[in-house]
Amino acid sequence: MVYGAQDKNPISELSPIRPINTYGNTKAVVEKMLSNLRLADFGWQVANLRYFNPAGAHPSGLLGENPARKPCILFPLIGQVLTGEKKPY
């Protein structure tokens, strides 16, 4: 998690970056590198995407979204388009 434990919810994009795990720390470092690249070369445009859970739920249903419901997160939707279950938007 990039934002770590915060004092108020919901967490805003303007909240301080305080990673609490390896994924969050790596994400914060890469975002900083991309920001520095953009400052060094104005030809670059950068967008940082912060998905809470892009991969979906554990099949047990104990983690993430309820797999019985229609997926509304990125990777399951991409998978459905790639398998022909869903048409691209």
C-alpha positions as CSV (number, residue, x, y, z in Angstrom):
1,M,0.0,0.0,0.0
2,V,1.5,3.3,-1.1
3,Y,-0.3,5.5,1.4
4,G,0.2,3.4,4.5
5,A,-1.9,3.9,7.6
6,Q,-3.7,7.3,7.3
7,D,-5.5,9.4,10.0
8,K,-8.6,10.0,7.8
9,N,-10.7,8.1,5.4
10,P,-11.3,8.0,2.5
11,I,-7.7,8.4,1.5
12,S,-7.1,11.2,-0.9
13,E,-4.6,11.3,-3.8
14,L,-3.1,14.2,-1.9
15,S,-2.5,12.1,1.2
16,P,1.1,11.6,2.2
17,I,3.0,8.7,0.7
18,R,4.0,6.4,3.6
19,P,4.5,2.8,2.2
20,I,4.0,0.0,4.7
21,N,5.1,-3.0,2.6
22,T,7.5,-3.9,-0.2
23,Y,4.8,-3.4,-2.9
24,G,4.0,0.1,-1.6
25,N,7.7,1.0,-1.3
26,T,8.5,-0.2,-4.8
27,K,5.5,1.6,-6.2
28,A,6.5,4.9,-4.5
29,V,10.1,4.6,-5.7
30,V,9.0,4.0,-9.3
31,E,6.6,6.9,-9.1
32,K,9.4,9.1,-7.9
33,M,11.7,7.9,-10.7
34,L,9.0,8.7,-13.3
35,S,8.5,12.1,-11.8
36,N,12.2,12.8,-12.0
37,L,12.3,11.7,-15.6
38,R,9.5,14.0,-16.5
39,L,11.3,16.9,-14.7
40,A,14.5,16.1,-16.6
41,D,12.8,15.8,-20.0
42,F,9.6,17.7,-20.6
43,G,8.8,15.5,-23.6
44,W,7.6,12.8,-21.2
45,Q,4.1,12.7,-19.8
46,V,3.5,10.5,-16.8
47,A,0.3,9.1,-15.2
48,N,0.5,7.1,-12.0
49,L,-2.3,4.6,-11.5
50,R,-3.0,3.4,-7.9
51,Y,-5.3,0.5,-8.0
52,F,-6.3,-0.9,-4.7
53,N,-6.8,-4.5,-6.0
54,P,-6.4,-4.8,-9.7
55,A,-6.2,-8.6,-9.8
56,G,-9.5,-9.4,-8.1
57,A,-10.6,-11.8,-5.4
58,H,-9.2,-15.0,-4.0
59,P,-11.4,-18.0,-5.2
60,S,-12.3,-18.6,-1.6
61,G,-14.1,-15.2,-1.4
62,L,-12.2,-14.4,1.8
63,L,-10.0,-11.7,0.1
64,G,-10.9,-9.0,-2.4
65,E,-14.2,-8.7,-4.3
66,N,-17.0,-11.2,-4.0
67,P,-16.2,-13.5,-7.1
68,A,-20.0,-14.3,-7.4
69,R,-20.7,-10.7,-8.4
70,K,-20.0,-9.2,-11.8
71,P,-16.3,-8.0,-11.8
72,C,-15.7,-4.3,-12.0
73,I,-12.0,-4.2,-11.7
74,L,-9.3,-4.1,-14.3
75,F,-7.7,-7.5,-14.7
76,P,-10.9,-9.6,-14.7
77,L,-12.4,-7.3,-17.3
78,I,-9.3,-7.6,-19.5
79,G,-9.4,-11.4,-19.1
80,Q,-13.1,-11.4,-20.2
81,V,-12.3,-9.3,-23.3
82,L,-9.3,-11.6,-24.2
83,T,-11.4,-14.7,-23.8
84,G,-14.3,-13.3,-25.9
85,E,-16.7,-13.3,-22.9
86,K,-17.1,-9.5,-23.1
87,K,-16.8,-7.0,-26.0
88,P,-14.3,-4.1,-25.7
89,Y,-15.8,-0.8,-24.8
